[in-house]
Amino acid sequence: MNAPIMPGLITAKRTFTNVTDKTLTFTATGTTVSGANITVLPPLFSVKAGKSVKLSVVITAPDLPEGQYFGQVNLKQVGGSRNLHLPVAFVRKEGAIPVDQTCAPATIPRDTGESTCTVTVQNDTLENAEVTAVSTLDGRLRLNSVTGATKVGSQIATTKTTLAARQPDRPGITPGTGPAPYLPLDAFGIAPTPIGDEQAINFTVPPFQYAGNTYTRLGIVSNGYTIAGGKLGRGRRVVPAADPARPRDAEQRARPLLDRPGRHRHAGRLRRHADRRRE
């Protein structure tokens, strides 16, 4: 079981199937590093022959520093010799739904003091998120009242809601400095990749930010524009880099425009000129 993002508490479901011909009973426990805890619910279960049972694996690590940690789920047969193990890996780091808490005042006297704490959960993703928030007090504190959540006992407050996605950032263009008007790629020893008319090709690139999102793919369309995240369908076929069909006619017609003095245009304009001459 792998949890690539574990902000402090995470619950995962796992299904176990009894492939024997008799009913088996197991105890379920978890082990991990100091500062973290793995709890399996239910801690004791029976499963009939050929049947399955769903277990909840709860990982908590509120005080661990960021990094990757390991543990395991242990299933020990009651009255038998079967001992099963499920490896667990989790990465302790802030998730896509950050949680912030402030308390005023920050310190209070024992027995008589009172502080008001505000817990804020914010959805910074581009998709709606169903969130279950749980705030648990230290054993030496008591929860008096709750607003906007449900009080459970004297130390827990919880709420479940759907947080709307944030709106995408609006990209903008501002003046800046750059290279000369036109720099041919062959000057850097880069061989061209053939691409035909009304086609696109995708390139895997290092992660980059655009309009508030992170992308690792860039699409180049024959009409002269790029697409963050790559081009997929919608009337334009994505051509593999190894496609041997070289658009010789369009290439030959476009080359004289590139070679003329003063014809420093971006690829979109050059391609449109080539299309007009062909028509």
N, C-alpha and C positions, 0 to 999 in steps of 0.2 A: 504494500500500500504506500503510495507516494503522495504527499501534499506539498506541491511546489510553493504555495503561499499559505503560511499559517500565522495570522496576526496575533495570536494569543490563545485562541480557542477554536477548534474545528471539530465537526462531527461527520463521520463517514459511515456509510452503510455497506455491509458485506454479507453475501449469501453463502451459507455452507450447506452442502448436500450430503446426505448419508447414502453411500453407495454400497453398504453392506445389506445383509438380509435380516437384521434385527435392530431393535431400538437401542440407541446409544445416548448416554448422558455425559455431559462435559461441564467442567468448571472453566470459566473464561477470565483471564487476568491479562494485564499488560505490564511490560517493563521498559524503562527508558532511562535517560541520563538524569542526574540530579538537577532539580529545578524545573522538571517537566513531569507530566503524569499521563498515563494511558489507561483509560477506564473502558471496560467492555460491558455492554448492557444487552440482555440480562447476564449477570455473572454466573448463572447456573441454568442450563437448558437441556432438554431432551428432544431428540429428533427421531421419528420413526423411519423404518427401512424405506429407502427410495424417496423420502421427503426432504424438504429444505427448511432452513431457519434463517431469518435475517438478524444480524447482530449490528448494534451501533457501537462504533469505536470513537471515543471522545478523547481528543488530545488537547491538553492544556499546558501552556508554558508562558505565563504572563510576565515572568521576570527574566527569562533567558535573553542574552544579547542576540542580535541578528546572526544567522548562520544556519548551516545544515546539521541536523541531528538524526539519531537513529534509535530504534527500539524494536519491540516485537509484541505480537499478541500470542498468548500461550493458551492452548486448549488441551486440558488434561482430562482423560476419560475417567469417570467415576466407576470404580470396580473393574477396571481394565488396564491394559498397558499402553494404550494409544496416547502419544504426546505429539500434538501438532503445533506448528509455529507459523505465524504470518509476519514476515518482515515489515517494518514500518520505517519510512523516511519522511522527514518534514523539514521545511525551510522556514525558520522564524524570521518574518519580515512583515512590514505593513502591507495590508491588502489594498484592493482597489476601492474599498469602502472604508475610508479612514474614520476613526472614532477619537473624539477629543473630549476631555473632562476638565472642568474648572470648579473649584470650591472656594467660597468666600464666607467667613474667613478661612485661611489655610490651616490655622491651628486653633484649637478650642480647649478650654479647661476640662478636666476629667469630671464626669458625672453631671455637670450643669451646662456645659457648652453645647451650642448647636451651629451647624454650618449648612449652607444651601449649595448643593452641587448640581451643575448643569452638564448633561451628557449630550453631545452633538454628533450625529451620524450623517455623513454627507456622501451622496453618490456622484463621483467624478467620472463615471464611465458614460458611454454613449448608448447604454441599454438600461431599461428599467430593471431594478434589482429588488427582489424580495428579501427583506432583512429581518432577522430576529436579534434584538439587542438585549443583553443581560448584564446588569450591573450588580456586583456582589460586594457587600461591605466586609471590612475586617471584623473578626469575631469580637473585638472590643467595642464595636460601634453598633448603634441601633437605628433602624430606619423609621422615622416618625410619620412621614407622609410622602406621596408621590403625585406629580402632575404629568399627564401625557403618557403614562405607563401603568402597569399593573403591579401592585405590591404583593410579594409572595413572602409570607412570614415577616420577620423583623429585620432581614438583612439582604433581601433580593428584590430588585425592580426589573421588570422585563416588558418588552413590547414587540409586536410583530406588525410590519407594514411594508408597503411597496413604495420605494423611492423612485421618483421619475428620473429619467436619464437627463444629463446636462445637454444643452444645445451645442452643436459643433462650433468650434471657433471659425470666425470668418477670415479667410486668408486675405492678405493685402500685399501690395507691391510698393516699395519705396525706393527712391534713387539710391544708387550705391556704385561702388567701383568694381571693375571686372577686367578680364583680359581684353586683347585687341578685338576689333569687330568680328574677325573670323580666324579661328585656329583649326587647321585641318588635323584630324586625328592621326593620319599617317605620319605627321611630323613627330609624333610621340611613339611611333612603332606599333600603333594599334590597327590591326587588320579590320576592314569593314565586314559586317554581318549582312548577308543578302536578305532583302525583304521586298515583297511585292506590293502592288497597289492595293489600297484599302485593307492593309494588314497591319499587325502589331507584333511586337516581340517583347517578352518580359526578361528582366535582368534581376538576379538576386544581388542586393547591395548591403553595405553595412547599415545598421538602424539609423533612421533620420526622422526628424520631427517635421510635420506639416499640418497646419490647421488644428493643432492640439492633439494629433494622433501620431503614433509611432509606426513606421513602415519599414519593411526589409525587402520590398520588391518595387521596381520601377518599370512601368510600361512605356515603350516608345512606339508611337503610331506613325505610319508612313506619311500621314498628312502634316507631320511636323510638330506634334505636341506630345507631352509626357503625361502619364497618369500615375499618381501616387498609389501604391498598392498593386499596380499591374492592371492589364486589360483582360477582361473576361467576356467573351461572346458579344451579344448585342449587335450582330451584323458584321463584326470585323473578326476575322479568324486570327488566332494567335499562332504565329509560325515558329516552330522549333528552330533553335540556332543552327542545327545541322541540316536544315532544308537545302537541298542542292539547287532548287529552282531559282536561278539568279535573274532578277528583272533587268535584262540587258537593255531592252529598248528604252525604258524609263531612265536608266543610268546614263546611256549614251546621249539622250536628249538633254538631260540636266547638266552634263559636264560642261558644255560650252558656256552656260550661264555662270558656272562657278569660276571658269577661267577668265572671264572678261574683267578688265580693270574696273574697280568701283562697284562691282556686283556683290557687295558683302550683305547678304540677306540671311535671315534665319531659315531653318530647314522647311518650315511650313510654306513660306513664300516661294522658295525655290521649287518645291514640289508642285505648287499650284501653277507656276509658269510652265513646268514640264507637262502637266496635264493639259493645259490649254494648247500647247504646241501639238500635242498628240492628237487632240480633237480636230 
